[in-house]
Amino acid sequence: MAVLKYSLSAFTTLLCTSTFFVACGEDDVADPVAEKPAAAFSLNNSTARLEGDSIFTTNSSTKAKSYQWSVRPGSVTSAEKEPIFEMLDEGTYTIQLIAIGDGGADTTEQTVTIGVNREFRAFGYGAKTWYVHSLKVNGNETADDPCYWDNTLNVDQQNQTFSYKEGTTFCPNPVLPEQEGTFTYDTDLTTLNLAITDPFTSNVVYTIDHLTRDSVRLSASLSSSNVEFIVSTTLRTK
């Protein structure tokens, strides 16, 4: 059974099946004696669906020999009897099924709404390295182009550990030392608590002001200074 990963982004829409359907055209001739198929299906999850959820289909069509599935908006399709759709982006989608048999074709569809899942945005998309490309102290930019840091905050959600690694610095300001430690976050992922254990001991609580699949904005008050990091996320590497 194929899993079809569905995303609004053209760069992340994946079709994980090798079977493509051939659309029925107006020239297709149905057997006048055969009974027309009746398309019907149900979806799992009667509760609210979130980004990262897998939508399982149960096909209850009758008198059908083949099937055509599609998800709109987008270009994900399947010819399997009961495909699985992994929804990667928030939004409202229409899942359509065309049941095809000797007696013709029948169409049915259902609408699903996918909500925001902040934990999935931070980790589930594959975001492991947060690339720091902007740093503001008391509202003043200190690390923007052409002054920027090639620094990364690597987070391991499974073990809840992190490491901050210094890279190439194109800024006149003092650099931050490499750090390691552990992290926790609240249920709604609105705050991030970093417990630094090396090379010094400290605890920093960041507010997560903004979180998408591509970027994160963290802010905190440190030593009477308001610090704001803007970072972009990169794909997880094995």
SVG drawing of the C-alpha trace seen along z (x, -y; Angstrom):
<svg xmlns="http://www.w3.org/2000/svg" viewBox="-28 -49 63 56">
<polyline fill="none" stroke="black" stroke-width="0.4" points="0.0,0.0 1.5,-3.3 1.9,-6.3 1.3,-9.6 2.9,-12.6 0.9,-15.6 2.1,-19.2 0.9,-22.5 4.5,-23.3 5.5,-22.4 9.0,-21.5 7.7,-19.1 4.8,-17.4 5.7,-13.8 3.9,-10.9 5.2,-7.7 3.5,-5.2 4.6,-3.8 1.1,-3.4 -0.5,-6.2 -4.1,-6.2 -5.4,-6.8 -8.2,-9.2 -11.5,-8.2 -12.3,-10.2 -15.7,-10.9 -14.8,-8.2 -14.8,-5.4 -17.7,-3.1 -19.6,-1.5 -21.2,1.9 -25.0,1.0 -25.9,4.3 -23.4,4.0 -24.5,2.2 -22.9,-1.2 -20.4,-1.3 -21.2,-3.3 -18.2,-5.2 -17.9,-5.4 -15.2,-5.8 -14.6,-6.8 -11.6,-8.4 -10.1,-7.7 -9.9,-10.3 -13.2,-11.7 -11.2,-14.1 -9.3,-17.2 -6.6,-16.4 -3.2,-18.1 -0.1,-18.6 1.8,-15.3 -1.3,-13.1 -1.8,-10.2 -5.2,-10.0 -6.3,-6.4 -8.9,-5.6 -11.5,-2.8 -12.9,-2.1 -16.5,-0.7 -17.3,-1.2 -19.3,1.5 -19.2,2.8 -15.8,1.2 -12.7,2.7 -10.3,-0.3 -10.0,-3.5 -8.7,-7.0 -7.9,-9.1 -6.8,-12.8 -6.2,-15.5 -7.0,-19.2 -5.4,-21.6 -2.3,-19.9 -1.3,-17.1 -1.2,-14.0 -3.0,-11.0 -3.2,-7.3 -4.7,-4.2 -4.6,-2.0 -7.8,-0.8 -7.1,-2.3 -4.2,-4.8 -2.8,-6.6 -2.3,-10.3 0.2,-12.0 -0.8,-15.6 2.2,-17.9 0.6,-21.4 -2.3,-23.1 -5.3,-23.9 -8.6,-22.6 -8.4,-19.8 -10.8,-17.8 -10.1,-14.0 -11.9,-12.7 -12.5,-9.0 -13.6,-7.9 -14.8,-4.3 -14.6,-2.7 -16.4,0.5 -17.9,2.2 -21.0,0.1 -19.3,-3.3 -17.8,-5.5 -19.1,-7.2 -17.4,-10.0 -17.5,-11.0 -15.4,-13.3 -14.9,-14.5 -13.3,-17.6 -10.8,-17.5 -9.3,-20.4 -5.7,-20.1 -4.7,-22.3 -1.3,-23.6 0.9,-21.2 3.7,-23.3 5.7,-20.3 5.6,-18.8 6.7,-22.1 9.7,-22.2 10.8,-18.6 8.5,-16.5 9.3,-18.1 12.8,-17.0 14.1,-20.2 17.1,-19.3 19.5,-22.2 18.4,-25.8 20.6,-28.1 21.0,-31.5 20.8,-34.2 19.7,-37.2 20.4,-38.3 18.9,-41.4 20.0,-42.8 17.6,-45.5 16.2,-45.8 19.5,-46.4 20.5,-44.0 23.9,-42.4 24.0,-39.4 22.2,-40.3 23.7,-40.4 26.4,-41.4 27.2,-40.8 26.0,-37.2 27.0,-34.1 27.3,-30.7 26.1,-29.1 23.8,-26.2 21.7,-25.0 21.4,-21.2 18.6,-19.7 17.9,-16.1 14.2,-15.8 14.4,-12.1 17.1,-12.6 16.2,-16.3 19.8,-17.4 21.2,-20.3 24.6,-21.7 25.4,-25.2 28.3,-25.2 30.2,-28.3 30.9,-28.6 32.3,-31.3 31.7,-34.7 31.4,-37.8 30.5,-40.1 32.7,-42.5 30.8,-41.5 32.1,-38.9 31.1,-35.4 29.2,-33.0 31.1,-30.0 30.1,-26.5 27.5,-25.1 25.9,-21.8 23.0,-20.9 19.4,-19.7 16.1,-21.4 12.4,-21.1 9.4,-22.9 5.8,-23.4 2.8,-21.5 1.9,-24.1 5.6,-24.7 5.4,-28.4 8.5,-28.4 11.8,-26.6 14.0,-26.0 17.7,-25.5 19.7,-24.1 23.3,-24.8 25.8,-22.3 29.0,-23.0 31.2,-25.1 29.3,-26.8 26.1,-26.2 23.1,-28.4 19.4,-28.2 17.7,-30.3 14.0,-30.4 13.1,-31.5 9.7,-32.5 8.8,-31.0 7.2,-34.0 7.0,-32.6 7.2,-29.0 6.7,-27.7 8.1,-24.8 11.0,-27.0 11.8,-29.4 11.7,-30.1 11.9,-33.3 13.1,-33.0 13.3,-35.9 14.5,-36.2 15.6,-38.8 19.2,-38.1 21.2,-40.3 18.8,-43.2 19.1,-42.8 16.3,-41.7 17.7,-39.1 15.9,-37.9 17.1,-35.1 15.7,-34.5 16.7,-31.1 15.9,-29.0 15.5,-25.2 17.3,-22.7 16.4,-19.1 17.3,-16.4 20.4,-14.3 20.8,-10.7"/>
</svg>
